[in-house]
Amino acid sequence: MIEQELATLARQLRRDCIRMITNAESGHPGGSVGMADIFATLFFHAMKHNPASWPDHSGQDLFFLSNGHIAPIWYASLARAGYFPLAELGTLRRIHSRLQGHPATQEGLPGIRVASGSLGQGLSVAIGAAMALKLNKRTDWVYVVMGDGECNEGQIWEAAQNGPHQQVDNLIAIIDRNRIQIDGDTEKVKRLDPFPEKWMAFGWNVIEIDGHSYQEIMTAIRKAKANRGSGQPTVIIANTVMSKGIPFMENLAKWHGTPPTKELEQRALTDHLPSTDWKDYDDPAARVVPSDWFGRMN
């Protein structure tokens, strides 16, 4: 039942992303659409959070997006959770919009704790936040999402050393392992494999999953939480398909940072992402997700 609920919601999030990016004529559809299953599971099942008491309250988990260019899936998740009006999704990348191409704090958008977009920095931020929670004796969790191409950045590996050293076993990092970055195949641009073994060598608790299987995502998060007390942070390497759910866009580097045309948008929405009961963001009947969905795993 829960998996079916999340699948329907993820389809709506994919619709939201494609419509936002096509309307803006700019953006990154591939990673945004490809991560919909993970964002649906995190924001509407796993994480404890409450838009009504934003920004920071004991009893709430913290989330950071390191690869800020997939901001549309984060914006769609936040809006569907009730952080800001759904109709605002239609302003993506417009002048004076709070929904810029990369998340920015100066815009005052609820749900955004730090700006991101300069790749490689999110893991360091998340480790700092995890240390702060421990110092404040809070038992909440810190989540950070990163891209795999982003792991070419040296700062990622400095942070990878620091996480186990600081014993932040309250941190869950999730890597979007779609094997495609803006210049093409990650293994041709700068090889990452053997990827899990590198994280293990740095002292992380490593879990590798199918990033489109809700059962595997949920099981991985449970295993990460069960590891608390070990001193090891957890990294979940989520094998995903870029642009998952839209077959003519899947696994093509072109869609890393190219918006669909209006014609392709309609093809995607009509043939592959049919409308849901959640309704599109500019539909007066569009709905947010009930808050009692959040944190059901806990």
N, C-alpha and C positions, 0 to 999 in steps of 0.2 A: 504493500500500500504506500509506504513512504517512498519507495523507489519510483513508483508511478507518479506520485505527487511531484517529486523532484524533477523527473523527466519532462513533465508538462511545463513546469516552471522554467526549466533550462531552455526549452524551446521558445518560450516567450522572451527570455533574456536574449536569445540569439536573434529573434525578430527585432527586439529593441535595438540591438547593436547594429544590425544591417540597416535599419531605417535611419538611425541617428547618423551613421557614417555616410550613407548615400545622400542624406539631406544636407550634410555639411560639405559634401564633395571633397572630403579630406579625412584621413584617419587610418587606423590599422585594424582591418577586419579579421585577419587570419588568427592572431593570438586571442583577440577578444572572443570570437565565436568558439574557438577551440577550447577555451577555459570555462565555458558556461557550466559544464557539469560540476566542476570543482567549486566554482563560486556559488552555485545553487546549494551544494552540500554544506559549504562553510557557513554562508550567511543565513540559510533557512533551515538548518538542522543541527550543525555542530557547535557553532560559536554562541557564547552568551553575549548578547549586546542589547542595547535599548536606545533607540533614537530619541526617546523622550528625555533621557538623562545624559545625552551627549554633552561634554566630550569625554569625561573620565570619571568613572565611578567604580569603587570596589564591587566586585561581583560581575564585572564585564571583562571580556577578552579584548585584546588589542590586535588590530590588523594593519599591516603595511604592504603596499604594492611597490615592489622595487622596479620592475619593468613598466614604468609609468605609461608607456605608449599604448598599453591595452586598457587604458582608462575607461573606454566605453562599457566594458563588462562590469567594472567596478561602479561606475555611475548608475548603470541600470540596476545593479544589485542594491545599491543604497536607496535609490528612488523606490524600488519595489518593497524595500523594508520600511519606508516611511520617513527617511531622513530629510527629504525635500520633495516638492510637488512633482508628480510623474510628468506633467506637461513640460517641465523644464528640460527634460531629455532632448526635446526638439531644438534646443539652443546650442547644442554641441559646437564648439569651435567658433561661435559667432563673437564679434566684438562686444565687450562688456558682459559676456556670459560668464557664469560661475563655473561652467563646464569647459575648461580649456583643453587643448590637445593633450596635455599632461597635467596630472593633478597638481594644484597649487593652493597653498594655504591663504595667500593674500586675498583670494576670492571669497573666503569665508563660507565655503561649502561644508555643511555638516557631514561628518564622517571622515574628513581628510585631516590627518594629524601632521603629516610632513609632506612637503613637495617631493615629487619623484619624476624621473625622466632621464637624469644623468645616470647611466647604467652602472651597476656595481655597488651602489651605496646602501640599498635597502637592508641587506643582511646586517651591516654594521649598526644601522639604526635599531633594528629589531633586537640585536644582542644587548645594546644599551638599555632598551626598554625592559627587556627580560631581567637584566641586572637590577634595574630600579624597582621592579615589582618585588623581587626577592628582598631587597633592602627594606621595602615597606611592608614586608611580611604578607604580601597579597598572594593568593593561590590561583589567580587568573592565568590564562595562557596568552602567549604572544604568537601570532601567526604572521608569516611573511611569504609572499609569492614572488618568485623570480623566474626569469627566462633562462633557457639553456644557453643561447648565444651570449647572454649577459655574463655567463661564467667564463668568458674569455678575459674578463676584467681582473686585473691583479688584486683589486680591493676585495673581491669575493674571497680570494684564497687567504688574504690576511685575516679576514673575518672568520674564515673556516678554521684557522688556527686558534683564534681568540675564543670562539664559542665554547669548545670543550675546556679550554683553560679556565674560563670563568664559570664553568659548570652550570650553564643555563639550561637545565633540563626542563624548564618551563617554556621552551621555544620549539615551535614546529615550523620548519621551513619547507615550502613546497616548490619544486622546480618543474616548470612546464617543459617537459622533454619532448618537443615536437620535431627536433632534429633539423629545423629550418630557421635560418636567420636572414636578415635583409639581403645579404649577399649570396645566399644559397645554402647548401647542405653544411650543417655545422661541422661535420667531420672533414669536409674539404677546406672550409675557411680556416679553422684551427681546431684540430682534433681534441675531443673531450674524453673519448673512451680510453681506458676503462673508467667510466664515470663513477659508478658506485664505489669501486675500490679506492678511488682517490679520496672520497669523503670518509670512507672507513679509516683510511690511513691517517686522516687528520683527527680521528677520535669521535666521529659522529655515529649515532644510531641511524643506520640507513635502511629504508624500506622502499622497495621498488614496486610500482603498481600500474595497472591499466587505468589511466586517468579519466576514462569514460565509464568505468564500472562504479556505480554508487556503493555497491557492497564493498569493493576493494578500497575505495576512498574512506568509507566509514571505519572499516577494520583497521586501516593504517593509522587513523587518528586515535583509535582506541589503544592500539599498540604503543603509539607515541606517548600517550598519557600514562600507560602502565609502566613506562620507563622512567617516570619521575622518581627521583631519589638516587638515580645512578650517577648523576653529574653529567650525563651525556645529553646534548641537544639532539633533536631528531631532524633528519632531512628525508622528505618523501619525494622520490624521483617518480614523477607521474608521466608515464608514456602517453602522449596525446597525438591527435591528428590535427594539424593546422586547418582551420575552417571546418571542423567536424560538423556534419549535418547538412552541408551544402556540397554535394558530390562534385559539381563542376569547379569548385574552388579548393577542394581538399588537396593538401600536400603540395601546393604550388607556391614557390617563394614570391611570385608576383603579388599575391594577396597579403603579404606581410604588411605592406604600407600603401596599398592602392584601393581607393574607394570603388565600389561597384557603380556601374551606370544605372540609370533608372530602369532600363530594360532588364538588366541582370538582377536588380533588386526584386522586381516583380516576379521574375523566374524563380528566384530563391524562395520568396515568400509563398508563392502559389504552389510550386511543385514539391518543395522540401520542408518548409516551415509553416504549416497551416496555422491559422489563428487559434488562440486558446481562450478559455473562459476568463483569463486575466485581462484580456483586451489590450489593444495597443495604447501606448502612452498618451496619444492625443485624442483618444476616444473618451467621451464623458463617462462611460461606464468602466473605464480602466480602474483596477483595484490594486491595493498594496497587500502584502502578505500578512496575515494575522501574527501578532507578536508572540503568541503561544507556540508558534513553530520554532522560535529561536531557542537554541540550547537544549533541544529535546534529547540529544545524546547524553547529557549530563545527569 
